[in-house]
């Protein structure tokens, strides 16, 4: 589990550091199931800038907001995993939103 998480974090860091002019400020968000009913999402931008303060919303399939918060100073957001289907929304403003279906978050 620790090795898998380390590999994922390294791959994410490479994506953050590999910015190109065509992707000057593309949002990135990686969510991982912690195995204890919580999920941690790490965010950033392709130009290497921080996602600290970015709004995070956990939504139901019908669009209701189940949980809401912000990325912390480490560009992380941890939340309790809903019992039903859900969607994670990384909302850094217009043109900078990502949606991660709960079904795609690996343990």
C-alpha angles and dihedrals in degrees: 000000000000092000092049091049091047091052091049091049091049091050090049091050090051090052090051093050097043097072117155131192090257090057098036097154110004115160118240128194129174120185125195131188108235093205093239099085091275131104127205122204122196119200142185143132132270091246089061097255121143126259093210108145096017112145115248122195129186109206137187119234089262091056101257114145107240097176135001135188144128137265110263127232089280091055091250133127123189123191140168112264112248117235093232133047115302145174127221113217120198102198115188092154136275113347089009104082128117129188122205116188112222089231089065096055108105126213 
